[in-house]
Amino acid sequence: MALLKNLTRQLFEHGYIFTTETRAKEVRRMAEKLITRGKQDTVHARRIARKTVATNVVGGEDYVRRLFNDIAPQFRDRPGGYTRITKIGFRRGDAAPLVKIELALD
């Protein structure tokens, strides 16, 4: 769970990450729920996001602030599908399928 939370933080910080396909699908579940909460912009929604994203992280509140002030307003009119997963090949060592997961801001 700590790995998924960290990948979700990195997705919000950078806008994209490279990871395996299985991890990307789990990160998509977490990120899409958080972005949907971010569109509400209530105290309750911020507390739930803080519980998921900012747990035991130095500057964790920055991730919550960025989610509610920068990322969620860009998806205001979109009912879902906030992320995009693109296959990019296979990892060299164990041939695990690699993907790029990014926020679909277009």
C-alpha positions as CSV (number, residue, x, y, z in Angstrom):
1,M,0.0,0.0,0.0
2,A,2.9,2.3,0.7
3,L,4.3,1.7,-2.8
4,L,0.9,2.6,-4.4
5,K,0.5,5.7,-2.3
6,N,4.0,6.8,-3.3
7,L,3.4,6.2,-7.0
8,T,0.1,8.2,-6.7
9,R,2.0,11.1,-5.1
10,Q,4.6,11.0,-7.9
11,L,1.8,10.9,-10.5
12,F,0.3,14.1,-9.0
13,E,3.7,15.7,-8.7
14,H,5.1,15.0,-12.2
15,G,2.0,14.3,-14.2
16,Y,3.3,10.9,-15.4
17,I,5.3,7.9,-14.2
18,F,6.8,4.7,-15.7
19,T,6.0,1.5,-13.9
20,T,4.7,-2.0,-14.6
21,E,1.2,-2.6,-16.0
22,T,-0.2,-4.2,-12.8
23,R,1.0,-1.4,-10.6
24,A,-0.3,1.3,-13.0
25,K,-3.8,-0.2,-13.0
26,E,-3.8,0.0,-9.2
27,V,-2.5,3.5,-9.2
28,R,-5.2,4.5,-11.7
29,R,-7.9,3.2,-9.2
30,M,-6.4,5.3,-6.4
31,A,-5.8,8.4,-8.5
32,E,-9.2,8.5,-10.2
33,K,-11.0,8.3,-6.8
34,L,-8.8,11.1,-5.4
35,I,-9.4,13.3,-8.4
36,T,-13.1,12.7,-8.2
37,R,-13.0,13.7,-4.5
38,G,-10.9,16.7,-5.5
39,K,-13.6,18.0,-7.7
40,Q,-15.9,18.4,-4.7
41,D,-13.4,20.6,-2.8
42,T,-15.0,20.2,0.7
43,V,-13.3,19.9,4.0
44,H,-14.3,16.2,4.2
45,A,-12.9,15.5,0.8
46,R,-9.6,17.2,1.7
47,R,-9.4,15.1,4.9
48,I,-9.9,11.9,2.9
49,A,-7.3,12.9,0.4
50,R,-4.9,13.8,3.2
51,K,-5.4,10.4,4.7
52,T,-4.4,8.7,1.5
53,V,-1.8,11.0,0.0
54,A,-0.1,13.0,2.8
55,T,0.4,10.2,5.4
56,N,3.8,10.6,7.1
57,V,5.3,12.6,4.2
58,V,7.4,15.7,4.6
59,G,5.5,18.4,2.6
60,G,2.5,16.0,2.2
61,E,0.1,18.8,2.4
62,D,1.6,20.2,-0.8
63,Y,0.3,17.1,-2.7
64,V,-3.3,17.7,-1.3
65,R,-3.1,21.4,-2.2
66,R,-1.9,20.6,-5.7
67,L,-4.6,18.0,-6.2
68,F,-7.4,20.4,-5.1
69,N,-6.1,23.6,-6.6
70,D,-4.4,22.5,-9.8
71,I,-5.3,19.0,-11.0
72,A,-9.0,18.6,-10.1
73,P,-10.2,21.9,-11.6
74,Q,-8.8,20.8,-15.0
75,F,-11.1,17.8,-14.9
76,R,-14.2,19.8,-13.8
77,D,-16.3,18.9,-16.9
78,R,-15.0,15.4,-17.4
79,P,-17.1,12.6,-15.7
80,G,-14.2,10.1,-15.5
81,G,-11.1,8.8,-17.3
82,Y,-8.6,11.2,-15.8
83,T,-5.6,8.9,-16.5
84,R,-4.1,7.4,-19.6
85,I,-2.0,4.2,-19.7
86,T,0.3,3.6,-22.7
87,K,2.3,0.4,-23.2
88,I,6.0,1.1,-23.8
89,G,7.6,-2.4,-24.0
90,F,9.1,-4.9,-21.6
91,R,11.6,-4.5,-18.8
92,R,15.0,-6.0,-19.6
93,G,15.6,-8.1,-16.6
94,D,12.4,-10.0,-16.1
95,A,10.4,-9.0,-19.2
96,A,7.6,-7.4,-17.1
97,P,5.4,-5.2,-19.3
98,L,6.2,-1.5,-18.7
99,V,3.7,1.3,-19.2
100,K,3.5,5.0,-18.9
101,I,0.6,6.3,-16.8
102,E,-0.2,10.0,-17.1
103,L,-2.9,12.5,-16.3
104,A,-5.0,13.0,-19.4
105,L,-5.0,16.8,-19.5
106,D,-5.7,17.3,-23.2
